[in-house]
Every structure is written in C-alpha cells, then in structure tokens.
Amino acid sequence: MSGPVAFCGLELAHPVVNGSGTFDALAAQRTFGDAVLPEFPFAAYVSKTITREPRQGNPPPRLWEAPAGLINSIGLPNRGLDGYLADDLPRLAQLPVPLIVNVMGDSPEHVGELVSAVAARPEAAALELNVSCPNVKSGLIMGADPAEIAALLDRVRPLTPKPLIVKLTPNATDVGAVAAAAEAHGADAVSLVNTLRGMALHPATGAPWLGGGTGGVSGPAIRAVALAQIHEVAARVSIPIVGMGGVQTGVHARDFLRAGATLVAVGTESFRDPRAGARIADELEALVRKERTFPDPAGSNAPDSRAERENPQQTRA
Ligand SMILES: Cc1cc2nc3c(=O)[nH]c(=O)nc-3n(C[C@H](O)[C@H](O)[C@H](O)COP(=O)(O)O)c2cc1C
C-alpha cells in the first residue's frame, strides 16, 4: 500500500478512495461476507449520492458501453435521507475506513437540510456535495456557475465544522473559476471530475438509447480531460483536490497526483475489477519506490507536486 496521507484532518492509510456511486460496499458485504472488511480496497469510502426524498432513478436502459468507458443514466436511485440515516449509515459505519457522505439537493436550502442531518451523525467523517444538479429556482447547474457555488456554500458552510468537499462537474465553462469560488466560500476540498454529458443512439431506431435520454461518460475515455481539469484547478486553489476520471493503474494515479491531486478516486474501473482500489494503491506505492531508487535524471521525479509537499511521508516512506 502507498503510505499514509493527511486529507482535511483525516488520516488515510493511502491516497486511493472510490468515486461516489461506483462501488456498493453494502452489496459487496452481502455477496462476499465480512471477509471484505479487512481487505477493503479504499482508504475512505464515499457513499453514493443521497437526496432528501427517495428516488427511483431513471427508466432503463441505464448503461451503454462506450469504446473506452461507459455512459450511465442511473439517475441517482436512493432511499432518501431518512432511509439512509436509519439503515445504510449504521451499516456503512462498520467499514474499517472513514466515511464520506455524498449529498445532492436542488436548492441551497435542500442541500442545507441534508448537510445538517448528515453532519450531525458521528458516523460521517466528511461530506461531499454533488453539485451537478440544476437549482430549481435559477435553472442553472449549481456546479457550472461560480455564483451558484458561492451561494450554496454561504448557506451550508455555517452548518457544520466537518470537512465539505465540493464535487465539481466538468460540464462547466470555467471549472477553475468554480473551484476558486468554492474555496473562497469555505470548501475544505474539491473533487473532480464527475461524468461528462454524453449520449448514445439505438442502433436500429436511432432513438436515444438511454432511458434518461442523455447520460454521463466515465472511464478511460475521459482521463485526459480529467487530468487537464485537475491541473487547471490546482493552479487556482490551495485546498486539497480529489482527482478522478478513468484511473485504471498506479501510473494514472501518479499522474493525477503530479497534476496536483492529494487523493485519487477510482470509479468505472471497479466494475471490471472490484479490488481495483487496492491494486492501484499497491501499484502506486511500487512506482513511487522505484522512482525514488532510480531517480529520473531529467528531474521529473523531483518532489515538486503539491501532494508530495503536503504529504512527504506518502511518497518518501
Ligand atoms: C454508474 C455510475 C454511477 C455514479 N454515481 C454517482 C453518484 O451517485 N454521485 C456522484 O457524485 N458521482 C457519481 N458517479 C461519478 C463517479 O463518481 C466519477 O466522478 C466518474 O465516474 C469519473 O470517474 P471514473 O471515470 O473513474 O468512473 C457515477 C459514475 C458511474 C459510472
């Protein structure tokens, strides 16, 4: 495993976590039993998005396999806040890693209700705000607009001292400006990228394939976009970054750390390999050790990334 890493006051065993909605820890425990617990593949667990009311999600079909990834139109099915707090949260608290709860609402007021209720629970170590949803009042996607993000944080920041991570959408004109607004209005960290908007057509009829019409593209297809956005955001903020988008190997994780991320999240790759998180953390550690032993004469292995400066023990153990 890679060395320990400090993130928003949490001590994590290594820098690899899961992307929200891409690894169902409760289903894994149901299927494989408690044996999954000691070998849990992630250093923290990010739960899938919960909303105030229960949601059924989008009508099928919900997935399309793209040449290098997936288009999903799952539509955030979940039990709603009450169901999550009563049933899921106590069970997720048994995981051997800190729990980060991802929430989404369609107005700052609704997000505020979610933040207050979740943050009051000791099981939640931190919260991630999924801002890929339109504000019902303005019609704007909250994460696509710096003013929307500022208003959201002004509403929710005073509600809890727990770390607030804003999950940025790549479907924004200026993701750096949105990240800067998040930092200026009190976010403790940002995570990116969420999925890119995409669609697929039914091969025979030409009608939209996905029940939701459009969906979110994830996996290797978006890795270069994610890397560019992480790099751009790292130049605009000094809060920690959780980088994700198409990470499949330790080399990809190392690249995201070099671009400015403190943690790396694995999403779509976990569908192919449920142990991907642990494998990628192992590969990352081996890579870092090798690069320390055989430094690159061109100097590209110098400790110049933000992650290394903030967590020298992670890369210099
Ligand atoms: C099937 C699926 C479900 C997802 N559900 C959520 C979700 O509930 N909340 C969220 O913030 N992101 C969700 N995401 C986005 C991922 O957390 C991640 O940001 C994105 O997939 C990019 O990472 P990847 O390319 O490694 O999958 C989902 C992605 C997929 C593929």
The ligand as a Tripos MOL2 file, in Angstrom:
@<TRIPOS>MOLECULE
LIG
   31    33     1     0     0
SMALL
NO_CHARGES

@<TRIPOS>ATOM
      1 C1        -22.5450    4.0520  -12.6720 C.3       1 LIG1
      2 C2        -22.0580    5.3380  -12.0940 C.ar      1 LIG1
      3 C3        -22.7420    5.9240  -11.0400 C.ar      1 LIG1
      4 C4        -22.2980    7.1390  -10.4940 C.ar      1 LIG1
      5 N1        -22.9790    7.6790   -9.4540 N.ar      1 LIG1
      6 C5        -22.5340    8.8440   -8.9060 C.ar      1 LIG1
      7 C6        -23.2060    9.3920   -7.7760 C.ar      1 LIG1
      8 O1        -24.1640    8.8320   -7.2380 O.2       1 LIG1
      9 N2        -22.7480   10.5790   -7.2780 N.ar      1 LIG1
     10 C7        -21.6410   11.2270   -7.8160 C.ar      1 LIG1
     11 O2        -21.2620   12.2930   -7.3080 O.2       1 LIG1
     12 N3        -20.9650   10.6890   -8.8590 N.ar      1 LIG1
     13 C8        -21.3960    9.5250   -9.4120 C.ar      1 LIG1
     14 N4        -20.7010    8.9740  -10.4650 N.ar      1 LIG1
     15 C9        -19.4740    9.6460  -10.9620 C.3       1 LIG1
     16 C10       -18.2000    8.9860  -10.4120 C.3       1 LIG1
     17 O3        -18.1150    9.0910   -9.0010 O.3       1 LIG1
     18 C11       -16.9350    9.6210  -11.0420 C.3       1 LIG1
     19 O4        -16.9290   11.0030  -10.7390 O.3       1 LIG1
     20 C12       -16.8830    9.4680  -12.5550 C.3       1 LIG1
     21 O5        -17.4120    8.2320  -12.9510 O.3       1 LIG1
     22 C13       -15.4620    9.6150  -13.1190 C.3       1 LIG1
     23 O6        -14.6120    8.6070  -12.6040 O.3       1 LIG1
     24 P1        -14.3220    7.2120  -13.3910 P.3       1 LIG1
     25 O7        -14.0090    7.5720  -14.8190 O.co2     1 LIG1
     26 O8        -13.1800    6.5850  -12.6810 O.co2     1 LIG1
     27 O9        -15.5770    6.4050  -13.3010 O.co2     1 LIG1
     28 C14       -21.1350    7.7670  -11.0250 C.ar      1 LIG1
     29 C15       -20.4410    7.1540  -12.0900 C.ar      1 LIG1
     30 C16       -20.8790    5.9590  -12.6250 C.ar      1 LIG1
     31 C17       -20.1080    5.3360  -13.7530 C.3       1 LIG1
@<TRIPOS>BOND
     1     1     2 1
     2     2     3 ar
     3     2    30 ar
     4     3     4 ar
     5     4     5 ar
     6     4    28 ar
     7     5     6 ar
     8     6     7 ar
     9     6    13 1
    10     7     8 2
    11     7     9 ar
    12     9    10 ar
    13    10    11 2
    14    10    12 ar
    15    12    13 ar
    16    13    14 ar
    17    14    15 1
    18    14    28 ar
    19    15    16 1
    20    16    17 1
    21    16    18 1
    22    18    19 1
    23    18    20 1
    24    20    21 1
    25    20    22 1
    26    22    23 1
    27    23    24 1
    28    24    25 2
    29    24    26 1
    30    24    27 1
    31    28    29 ar
    32    29    30 ar
    33    30    31 1
@<TRIPOS>SUBSTRUCTURE
     1 LIG1         1 GROUP 0 **** ****
